[in-house]
Amino acid sequence: MEEQLRIFECIVATTQDMMALIDQNYTYQIVNDAYARNFQRAKEEIIGKSFVEIVGEEFMDTIQPHLDRCLQGEEVRYETWFDLGEEQRYYHALYSPYREANKGVTSAVVNIHDITQIKESEQKLYYQAHHDTLTNLPNRMLMNTRLEQSIQQATRKGDKLAVVFIDLDRFKNINDSLGHRAGDSLLEQLAQRLCQQRRKSDTVARISGDEFVVILEDIKDTQHAGMVVGKLMRTFEEPFIIEGRTIKMTSSMGLSLFPDDGTDVATLLRNADAAMYRAKEDGRNTYCFYRKEMTSTVFEYMLLENALREALKKKEFYLLYQPQIEMLSHRCLGIEALLRWHHPELGVVSPAQFIPIAEQSGLIQEIGTWVLTTACRQAKIWLEQKLDFGRIAVNVAAPQIQHGDFIQVVENVLKTTGLPAAYLELELTEGLLMKQTEQNIKQLEKLQGMGIKLTIDDFGIGYSSLNYLKRLPIDKLKIDQSFIRDLPHDTNDTAISQAVIALGYALNLQIIAEGVENEEQAAFLKEKGCHQAQGYFFSQPIPPQQVSALFA
């Protein structure tokens, strides 16, 4: 027994846990070294003293109820913390009643374990789980919690609140051109600006990529919300400085109001997101309030995007071909490949409806490669059939050029299909002129050097700079059909068409008009010197087997 007691005393003396024995009079009977060190006293200075003398009266209201329960015979466990000047310490306390034979509970055995390190780790993990690692803003999880709390508070007080969904305009261009480190720097700067502009009661969160959400509390009405969002919009007035470069950025913002546009977290966020998409459709760099019809538009967008992802696998895409005719000889100089989509439930979906979705979602890369491959394969078949079709013209979206590996894609397609480059013509959107970079120009020069002809499609609707136009290595301009539709009766259209034709001659470029539907239009264009034309007057878009019949 004596040996066991010595071992037990050794354990108590050397353990890092604070241990003490306190009797019914709140007097210390035994303390170990760890307990004494915590209060910066010798053990002899504590033993025989009252609990309140050592702990201090300020903590008695917190600790004494637990001690009383123990001295009444109950085992007590609890966690507590103490503010020790510049730091806080956290403890787990276990109070166990000590019973003597025939006397009942005479003392409380106190065991206090320092859990500060555990608590700090838990707090760190909690912070990491609820905050964005790049900007230190609340993440989606914490934002949802705070929005739920804001809704409950607004409900009790009868107030309004607003949810603002913020999405950067063309942020992908920053990552693609300057790298992800530059993009991260921009997001960090933006987070700081948004926090500076917010009111104390507001929450700014980053929920993913370049998407932010701001919760505006205590909103009086729509006008008040607009004023607050106007301040947020002003965060983009000053350019961002990234790696020594001055970058001008804009954003699109969507707002939903509680309780007008929703009474729960999911609905308010969904409707604010829908309003943000409308702001993008309205030209970006603006904000838009939610209206009910927006939800159906966004829902339709999501349905089409999901369907597009399956369309290639399910072979729902197909190509039609429209001849391009030389005005003087009426000879076929080319055939444009036109993408079509036949959805099993929606029927034929207009390219004007799904191409923008494909570009925004990034699906245009895969779809564009399929179109190029299919068109070149068909052109190779026509070559083998000895058809004098000229060139196969394929539309290329700006994101395909900007992706960086477009040259490799074209080379692989030509190699796979066996089509000589001289039989390929690429039609580029006029928007590419406004986004030209040295990399884009070099890619176009290389394509032209391979023998591929380059055309600017829909010319006249993109506000092209003539300075840009003269720098690009192109062979042909296509007059947009919107300027052809009312020829020769509309004086504005006649003036624009003649100007584009004259520009083509001045720059030694071929001119082709699209959307020619009647003899009057064709005669006018021929008289003004337009080189080529396509449209229903010559031939509607037709399947490949009918193209073969044209040359029979």
C-alpha positions as CSV (number, residue, x, y, z in Angstrom):
1,M,0.0,0.0,0.0
2,E,2.8,2.4,0.9
3,E,4.6,1.6,-2.4
4,Q,1.4,2.2,-4.3
5,L,0.9,5.5,-2.5
6,R,4.4,6.6,-3.4
7,I,3.8,5.8,-7.1
8,F,0.5,7.7,-7.0
9,E,2.1,10.7,-5.3
10,C,4.8,10.6,-8.0
11,I,2.2,10.6,-10.8
12,V,0.3,13.5,-9.2
13,A,3.4,15.5,-8.6
14,T,4.8,15.1,-12.2
15,T,1.6,15.4,-14.3
16,Q,1.0,18.6,-16.3
17,D,-2.7,18.6,-15.2
18,M,-3.5,20.8,-12.2
19,M,-4.7,18.8,-9.3
20,A,-6.0,19.7,-5.9
21,L,-8.0,18.4,-3.0
22,I,-10.5,21.0,-1.5
23,D,-12.6,20.3,1.6
24,Q,-16.2,21.3,2.5
25,N,-14.9,24.6,3.9
26,Y,-13.3,25.5,0.5
27,T,-9.9,25.0,1.9
28,Y,-7.0,23.5,0.0
29,Q,-5.8,20.2,1.5
30,I,-3.4,19.1,-1.3
31,V,-2.1,20.7,-4.5
32,N,0.4,19.4,-7.0
33,D,3.3,21.3,-8.6
34,A,1.3,22.1,-11.8
35,Y,-1.5,23.7,-9.8
36,A,1.0,25.8,-7.8
37,R,2.9,26.9,-11.0
38,N,-0.4,28.1,-12.6
39,F,-1.0,30.5,-9.7
40,Q,2.7,31.4,-9.5
41,R,3.0,30.3,-5.9
42,A,4.7,27.6,-3.9
43,K,2.6,24.7,-2.8
44,E,3.0,25.6,0.9
45,E,1.5,29.1,0.1
46,I,-1.7,27.4,-1.2
47,I,-2.3,24.5,1.2
48,G,-4.5,25.7,4.1
49,K,-5.7,28.7,2.2
50,S,-9.3,29.2,1.1
51,F,-10.3,28.7,-2.5
52,V,-11.4,32.3,-2.9
53,E,-8.0,33.6,-1.8
54,I,-6.2,31.7,-4.5
55,V,-8.7,31.9,-7.4
56,G,-10.0,35.4,-6.8
57,E,-13.5,36.6,-6.1
58,E,-14.1,37.6,-9.8
59,F,-14.1,33.9,-10.8
60,M,-16.2,32.6,-7.9
61,D,-19.6,33.1,-9.6
62,T,-18.4,30.9,-12.4
63,I,-16.6,28.2,-10.5
64,Q,-18.3,27.9,-7.1
65,P,-21.6,26.3,-8.5
66,H,-19.6,23.5,-10.0
67,L,-17.6,23.0,-6.8
68,D,-20.8,23.0,-4.7
69,R,-22.3,20.3,-6.8
70,C,-19.2,18.1,-6.4
71,L,-19.1,18.6,-2.6
72,Q,-22.7,17.4,-2.6
73,G,-21.7,14.2,-4.2
74,E,-22.0,14.8,-8.0
75,E,-19.1,14.3,-10.5
76,V,-18.9,17.5,-12.6
77,R,-17.2,18.1,-16.0
78,Y,-17.1,21.5,-17.7
79,E,-14.9,23.7,-19.9
80,T,-13.9,27.2,-19.1
81,W,-11.5,29.9,-20.1
82,F,-9.5,32.7,-18.4
83,D,-8.2,36.0,-19.8
84,L,-4.6,36.1,-18.7
85,G,-3.5,39.5,-19.9
86,E,-2.4,39.1,-23.5
87,E,-3.6,35.6,-23.9
88,Q,-6.6,33.4,-23.2
89,R,-6.2,30.0,-21.7
90,Y,-8.9,27.2,-22.0
91,Y,-9.3,24.4,-19.5
92,H,-11.3,21.2,-19.1
93,A,-12.2,20.7,-15.4
94,L,-13.2,17.4,-13.7
95,Y,-14.5,17.6,-10.1
96,S,-14.8,14.2,-8.4
97,P,-16.3,13.8,-4.9
98,Y,-13.9,12.2,-2.3
99,R,-15.7,10.0,0.2
100,E,-14.3,8.9,3.5
101,A,-15.6,5.8,5.3
102,N,-18.7,6.6,7.5
103,K,-18.3,10.4,6.7
104,G,-19.6,10.7,3.2
105,V,-18.2,13.4,0.9
106,T,-15.5,15.3,2.7
107,S,-13.6,16.8,-0.2
108,A,-13.5,17.5,-4.0
109,V,-10.7,16.1,-6.1
110,V,-10.0,18.8,-8.7
111,N,-8.3,17.9,-12.0
112,I,-7.9,20.7,-14.5
113,H,-6.4,20.0,-18.0
114,D,-5.1,22.8,-20.2
115,I,-6.8,22.5,-23.6
116,T,-5.7,25.8,-25.0
117,Q,-3.7,24.2,-27.9
118,I,-6.7,22.0,-28.8
119,K,-9.1,24.9,-28.7
120,E,-6.8,27.0,-30.8
121,S,-6.5,24.2,-33.4
122,E,-10.3,23.9,-33.4
123,Q,-10.7,27.6,-33.9
124,K,-8.2,27.5,-36.7
125,L,-9.9,24.6,-38.4
126,Y,-13.3,26.3,-37.9
127,Y,-11.9,29.5,-39.5
128,Q,-10.4,27.6,-42.4
129,A,-13.7,25.8,-43.0
130,H,-15.7,29.0,-43.0
131,H,-13.3,31.5,-44.7
132,D,-11.8,31.8,-48.2
133,T,-8.1,31.0,-48.0
134,L,-7.1,33.7,-50.6
135,T,-9.1,36.7,-49.4
136,N,-9.9,35.7,-45.8
137,L,-13.5,36.6,-46.5
138,P,-16.4,34.4,-45.4
139,N,-16.9,31.5,-47.8
140,R,-20.2,30.1,-49.1
141,M,-20.8,28.1,-45.9
142,L,-20.4,31.0,-43.5
143,M,-22.3,33.4,-45.9
144,N,-25.3,31.0,-45.9
145,T,-25.2,31.0,-42.1
146,R,-25.0,34.8,-41.8
147,L,-27.7,35.3,-44.4
148,E,-30.0,32.9,-42.5
149,Q,-29.3,35.0,-39.3
150,S,-30.0,38.2,-41.2
151,I,-33.3,36.9,-42.5
152,Q,-34.3,35.9,-38.9
153,Q,-33.4,39.3,-37.6
154,A,-35.1,41.2,-40.5
155,T,-38.2,39.0,-39.9
156,R,-38.3,39.9,-36.2
157,K,-37.8,43.7,-36.8
158,G,-39.9,43.8,-40.0
159,D,-37.0,45.1,-42.0
160,K,-35.8,44.6,-45.5
161,L,-32.4,43.3,-46.6
162,A,-30.7,42.9,-50.0
163,V,-28.5,40.2,-51.4
164,V,-26.0,41.4,-54.0
165,F,-24.4,38.8,-56.4
166,I,-21.2,40.2,-57.9
167,D,-19.4,38.6,-60.9
168,L,-16.3,40.1,-62.6
169,D,-16.6,40.8,-66.3
170,R,-14.2,38.7,-68.4
171,F,-12.0,37.7,-65.4
172,K,-10.9,34.6,-67.4
173,N,-9.0,36.9,-69.7
174,I,-6.8,38.0,-66.8
175,N,-5.9,34.4,-65.8
176,D,-5.3,33.4,-69.5
177,S,-3.2,36.4,-70.4
178,L,-1.3,37.3,-67.1
179,G,-1.5,34.0,-65.2
180,H,-3.4,32.8,-62.1
181,R,-1.1,34.6,-59.7
182,A,-2.1,37.9,-61.3
183,G,-5.8,36.8,-61.0
184,D,-5.3,36.0,-57.3
185,S,-3.7,39.4,-56.7
186,L,-6.7,41.1,-58.4
187,L,-9.2,39.2,-56.2
188,E,-7.3,40.1,-53.0
189,Q,-7.3,43.8,-54.0
190,L,-11.0,43.6,-54.8
191,A,-11.8,41.9,-51.5
192,Q,-10.1,44.8,-49.6
193,R,-12.0,47.4,-51.6
194,L,-15.4,45.8,-51.0
195,C,-14.7,45.6,-47.3
196,Q,-13.7,49.3,-47.2
197,Q,-17.0,50.2,-49.0
198,R,-19.3,48.0,-46.9
199,R,-21.2,49.3,-43.9
200,K,-20.5,47.7,-40.5
201,S,-23.7,45.6,-40.6
202,D,-23.0,44.2,-44.0
203,T,-21.2,40.9,-44.9
204,V,-18.9,40.5,-47.9
205,A,-18.2,36.9,-48.9
206,R,-16.3,35.2,-51.7
207,I,-18.3,32.1,-52.7
208,S,-16.2,30.8,-55.7
209,G,-13.8,32.0,-58.4
210,D,-14.6,35.6,-59.2
211,E,-18.0,35.5,-57.6
212,F,-18.7,37.6,-54.5
213,V,-21.9,38.1,-52.4
214,V,-22.7,41.1,-50.2
215,I,-25.5,40.9,-47.6
216,L,-27.0,44.4,-47.0
217,E,-29.0,44.7,-43.8
218,D,-31.4,47.5,-42.8
219,I,-32.4,48.3,-46.3
220,K,-35.4,50.8,-46.4
221,D,-36.4,50.3,-50.1
222,T,-35.2,49.7,-53.6
223,Q,-33.8,53.2,-53.9
224,H,-31.8,52.7,-50.8
225,A,-30.4,49.4,-52.0
226,G,-29.5,51.0,-55.3
227,M,-27.5,53.8,-53.5
228,V,-25.6,51.2,-51.5
229,V,-24.8,49.1,-54.6
230,G,-23.8,52.3,-56.4
231,K,-21.0,52.6,-53.8
232,L,-20.0,49.0,-54.5
233,M,-19.9,49.7,-58.2
234,R,-17.5,52.6,-57.5
235,T,-14.9,50.1,-56.2
236,F,-14.1,49.4,-59.9
237,E,-13.6,53.1,-60.9
238,E,-10.0,53.0,-60.0
239,P,-7.8,50.5,-62.0
240,F,-6.1,47.6,-60.3
241,I,-2.3,47.5,-60.2
242,I,-1.1,44.0,-60.9
243,E,2.6,43.1,-61.3
244,G,3.3,46.7,-62.4
245,R,0.5,46.7,-64.9
246,T,-2.6,48.9,-64.7
247,I,-5.7,46.8,-65.2
248,K,-9.2,48.2,-65.6
249,M,-11.9,45.8,-64.5
250,T,-15.7,46.0,-64.4
251,S,-18.3,43.8,-62.8
252,S,-22.0,42.8,-63.2
253,M,-24.2,42.8,-60.1
254,G,-27.6,41.4,-59.4
255,L,-29.8,42.2,-56.4
256,S,-32.7,40.5,-54.7
257,L,-34.7,41.9,-51.8
258,F,-36.1,40.2,-48.7
259,P,-39.0,39.6,-48.4
260,D,-40.1,40.9,-51.8
261,D,-38.0,38.4,-53.9
262,G,-37.7,35.5,-51.5
263,T,-37.9,34.6,-47.8
264,D,-35.2,31.9,-47.6
265,V,-31.4,31.7,-48.4
266,A,-31.6,29.6,-51.5
267,T,-34.3,31.7,-53.2
268,L,-32.7,35.0,-52.5
269,L,-29.3,33.8,-53.8
270,R,-30.9,32.2,-56.9
271,N,-32.8,35.4,-57.8
272,A,-29.8,37.6,-57.2
273,D,-27.8,35.3,-59.5
274,A,-30.5,35.6,-62.1
275,A,-30.4,39.4,-61.9
276,M,-26.6,39.3,-62.3
277,Y,-26.9,37.4,-65.5
278,R,-29.4,40.0,-66.8
279,A,-26.9,42.7,-66.0
280,K,-24.3,40.8,-68.2
281,E,-26.9,40.6,-71.0
282,D,-27.5,44.3,-70.7
283,G,-23.8,45.0,-71.5
284,R,-21.9,44.3,-68.3
285,N,-20.5,47.0,-66.0
286,T,-23.9,47.6,-64.4
287,Y,-26.3,46.2,-61.8
288,C,-29.8,44.9,-62.1
289,F,-32.7,44.2,-59.7
290,Y,-34.4,40.9,-59.8
291,R,-37.7,40.5,-61.7
292,K,-39.7,37.2,-61.8
293,E,-39.2,36.6,-65.5
294,M,-35.5,36.4,-65.0
295,T,-35.7,33.0,-63.1
296,S,-37.1,31.3,-66.2
297,T,-34.4,32.7,-68.3
298,V,-31.6,31.4,-66.0
299,F,-33.4,28.1,-65.7
300,E,-33.5,27.8,-69.5
301,Y,-29.8,28.7,-69.6
302,M,-28.9,26.0,-67.2
303,L,-31.0,23.4,-69.1
304,L,-29.4,24.3,-72.4
305,E,-25.9,24.3,-70.8
306,N,-26.5,20.8,-69.4
307,A,-28.0,19.6,-72.6
308,L,-25.0,21.0,-74.6
309,R,-22.6,18.9,-72.5
310,E,-24.4,15.8,-73.6
311,A,-25.1,16.8,-77.2
312,L,-21.7,15.8,-78.6
313,K,-21.8,12.4,-76.9
314,K,-25.3,11.8,-78.2
315,K,-24.4,13.0,-81.7
316,E,-27.1,15.6,-81.8
317,F,-25.1,18.2,-83.7
318,Y,-24.9,18.2,-87.5
319,L,-23.7,20.5,-90.3
320,L,-25.5,22.1,-93.2
321,Y,-23.6,23.8,-96.0
322,Q,-24.3,27.0,-97.9
323,P,-22.5,27.8,-101.2
324,Q,-20.7,31.1,-101.6
325,I,-21.1,32.4,-105.1
326,E,-18.8,34.7,-107.2
327,M,-21.0,37.6,-108.4
328,L,-19.6,38.0,-111.9
329,S,-19.2,34.3,-113.0
330,H,-21.9,32.7,-110.6
331,R,-19.2,30.1,-109.9
332,C,-19.1,28.5,-106.5
333,L,-15.9,29.7,-104.7
334,G,-16.6,28.3,-101.3
335,I,-19.0,26.5,-99.0
336,E,-19.7,27.6,-95.5
337,A,-20.3,25.0,-92.8
338,L,-23.2,25.9,-90.5
339,L,-23.6,24.2,-87.1
340,R,-27.1,23.0,-86.2
341,W,-28.4,21.2,-83.1
342,H,-31.4,18.9,-83.0
343,H,-32.4,18.3,-79.4
344,P,-34.6,15.2,-79.0
345,E,-37.2,17.2,-77.0
346,L,-36.7,20.8,-77.9
347,G,-36.3,20.2,-81.6
348,V,-33.9,22.3,-83.7
349,V,-32.3,24.9,-81.3
350,S,-31.2,28.1,-82.9
351,P,-27.4,28.7,-83.0
352,A,-28.1,32.3,-81.8
353,Q,-29.5,30.6,-78.7
354,F,-26.9,28.0,-77.9
355,I,-23.6,29.4,-79.3
356,P,-23.3,32.2,-76.6
357,I,-24.0,29.6,-73.9
358,A,-21.2,27.4,-75.4
359,E,-18.8,30.3,-75.4
360,Q,-19.6,31.4,-71.8
361,S,-19.4,27.8,-70.4
362,G,-16.2,26.9,-72.3
363,L,-17.9,24.2,-74.3
364,I,-17.1,26.1,-77.5
365,Q,-13.6,24.5,-77.5
366,E,-14.8,21.0,-77.8
367,I,-17.8,21.9,-80.1
368,G,-15.6,24.0,-82.3
369,T,-13.1,21.2,-82.8
370,W,-15.9,18.9,-83.8
371,V,-17.2,21.4,-86.3
372,L,-13.8,21.9,-87.8
373,T,-13.1,18.2,-88.0
374,T,-16.5,17.3,-89.5
375,A,-16.3,20.1,-92.1
376,C,-12.7,19.2,-93.2
377,R,-13.6,15.5,-93.4
378,Q,-16.6,16.4,-95.7
379,A,-14.4,18.7,-97.8
380,K,-11.9,15.9,-98.3
381,I,-14.7,13.6,-99.5
382,W,-15.8,16.3,-102.0
383,L,-12.2,16.6,-103.2
384,E,-12.0,12.8,-103.8
385,Q,-15.3,13.2,-105.7
386,K,-13.5,15.8,-107.9
387,L,-16.0,18.5,-106.9
388,D,-14.8,22.1,-107.6
389,F,-16.3,23.6,-104.5
390,G,-13.5,26.2,-103.8
391,R,-12.9,26.2,-100.0
392,I,-14.7,25.0,-96.9
393,A,-15.4,28.0,-94.6
394,V,-15.7,27.2,-90.9
395,N,-16.7,29.7,-88.2
396,V,-14.3,30.2,-85.3
397,A,-15.2,31.8,-82.0
398,A,-12.9,34.3,-80.3
399,P,-12.4,32.0,-77.3
400,Q,-11.0,29.3,-79.5
401,I,-8.3,31.6,-80.8
402,Q,-7.6,33.0,-77.3
403,H,-7.2,29.5,-75.9
404,G,-3.6,29.4,-77.0
405,D,-3.4,25.9,-78.7
406,F,-5.6,26.7,-81.7
407,I,-2.8,26.3,-84.2
408,Q,-2.1,22.8,-82.9
409,V,-5.8,22.0,-83.1
410,V,-6.0,23.1,-86.8
411,E,-2.8,21.2,-87.7
412,N,-4.1,18.0,-86.0
413,V,-7.5,18.3,-87.8
414,L,-5.8,18.8,-91.3
415,K,-3.5,15.9,-90.6
416,T,-6.3,13.6,-89.4
417,T,-8.7,14.4,-92.3
418,G,-6.1,14.7,-95.0
419,L,-7.5,18.0,-96.2
420,P,-4.8,20.4,-97.7
421,A,-4.7,23.7,-95.9
422,A,-5.3,25.6,-99.2
423,Y,-8.9,24.3,-99.1
424,L,-9.7,25.7,-95.7
425,E,-11.1,29.1,-94.8
426,L,-11.7,30.3,-91.3
427,E,-14.3,32.9,-90.5
428,L,-13.5,34.9,-87.3
429,T,-15.9,37.1,-85.4
430,E,-15.3,40.8,-85.6
431,G,-15.1,40.9,-81.8
432,L,-11.7,39.4,-82.1
433,L,-10.5,42.7,-83.5
434,M,-11.3,44.5,-80.3
435,K,-9.5,41.8,-78.2
436,Q,-6.4,41.5,-80.4
437,T,-3.1,40.7,-78.7
438,E,0.3,40.0,-80.1
439,Q,-0.4,36.3,-79.4
440,N,-3.6,36.4,-81.4
441,I,-1.9,38.2,-84.3
442,K,0.9,35.7,-84.4
443,Q,-1.5,32.8,-84.5
444,L,-3.4,34.4,-87.4
445,E,-0.2,35.0,-89.3
446,K,0.8,31.4,-88.8
447,L,-2.6,30.2,-90.1
448,Q,-2.3,32.4,-93.1
449,G,1.3,31.2,-93.7
450,M,-0.1,27.6,-93.8
451,G,-2.2,28.6,-96.8
452,I,-5.5,29.0,-94.9
453,K,-7.7,32.0,-95.9
454,L,-9.0,34.2,-93.1
455,T,-12.3,36.1,-93.1
456,I,-13.8,38.6,-90.7
457,D,-17.4,37.6,-90.2
458,D,-20.4,39.9,-89.6
459,F,-18.3,42.9,-90.4
460,G,-19.8,46.3,-89.5
461,I,-21.6,45.4,-86.2
462,G,-18.6,45.3,-83.9
463,Y,-17.3,48.9,-84.0
464,S,-14.0,47.8,-85.5
465,S,-11.1,50.1,-85.4
466,L,-9.5,50.6,-88.8
467,N,-6.1,50.7,-87.1
468,Y,-6.8,47.2,-85.7
469,L,-8.1,46.0,-89.1
470,K,-5.0,46.9,-91.0
471,R,-2.8,45.0,-88.5
472,L,-4.6,41.7,-88.8
473,P,-3.6,39.2,-91.5
474,I,-6.9,38.7,-93.1
475,D,-8.1,38.0,-96.7
476,K,-11.8,38.8,-96.8
477,L,-14.6,40.8,-95.1
478,K,-18.1,39.5,-94.8
479,I,-20.8,42.2,-94.7
480,D,-23.3,41.3,-92.0
481,Q,-26.8,40.4,-93.2
482,S,-28.4,43.1,-91.1
483,F,-27.0,45.6,-93.7
484,I,-28.2,43.5,-96.7
485,R,-31.8,42.9,-95.6
486,D,-33.3,46.2,-96.7
487,L,-31.1,46.8,-99.8
488,P,-31.4,48.7,-102.1
489,H,-34.2,50.8,-100.5
490,D,-32.7,51.7,-97.1
491,T,-30.3,54.6,-97.7
492,N,-28.3,53.9,-94.5
493,D,-27.8,50.2,-95.5
494,T,-26.8,51.2,-99.0
495,A,-24.2,53.7,-97.7
496,I,-22.7,51.2,-95.2
497,S,-22.5,48.4,-97.8
498,Q,-20.8,50.7,-100.3
499,A,-18.4,51.9,-97.7
500,V,-17.4,48.3,-96.7
501,I,-17.0,47.4,-100.4
502,A,-14.8,50.5,-100.9
503,L,-12.8,49.6,-97.8
504,G,-12.2,46.1,-99.1
505,Y,-10.8,47.5,-102.4
506,A,-8.6,50.0,-100.5
507,L,-7.1,47.2,-98.3
508,N,-7.0,44.7,-101.2
509,L,-9.5,42.4,-99.4
510,Q,-12.2,40.3,-101.0
511,I,-15.8,41.3,-100.0
512,I,-18.6,38.8,-99.5
513,A,-22.2,39.6,-98.5
514,E,-24.3,37.2,-96.5
515,G,-28.1,37.0,-96.3
516,V,-28.8,37.8,-100.0
517,E,-32.4,36.8,-100.5
518,N,-33.6,38.4,-103.7
519,E,-32.5,39.5,-107.1
520,E,-32.6,43.2,-106.2
521,Q,-30.1,42.8,-103.4
522,A,-27.9,40.6,-105.7
523,A,-28.0,43.2,-108.5
524,F,-27.2,46.1,-106.2
525,L,-24.2,44.3,-104.7
526,K,-22.9,43.2,-108.1
527,E,-23.2,46.8,-109.4
528,K,-21.2,48.2,-106.4
529,G,-18.4,45.7,-107.0
530,C,-19.1,43.1,-104.2
531,H,-17.0,40.0,-105.1
532,Q,-19.1,37.2,-103.5
533,A,-22.4,36.5,-101.9
534,Q,-24.4,33.8,-100.2
535,G,-28.0,33.5,-99.1
536,Y,-31.3,32.0,-99.9
537,F,-31.3,33.7,-103.3
538,F,-28.5,31.3,-104.4
539,S,-29.1,28.4,-102.0
540,Q,-30.4,27.8,-98.5
541,P,-28.1,25.7,-96.1
542,I,-28.3,22.1,-97.4
543,P,-27.0,18.7,-96.2
544,P,-23.8,17.4,-97.8
545,Q,-25.4,15.0,-100.2
546,Q,-27.3,17.9,-101.8
547,V,-24.1,19.8,-102.2
548,S,-22.7,17.0,-104.3
549,A,-25.9,17.2,-106.5
550,L,-25.2,20.9,-107.2
551,F,-22.0,19.9,-109.1
552,A,-23.5,16.9,-110.9
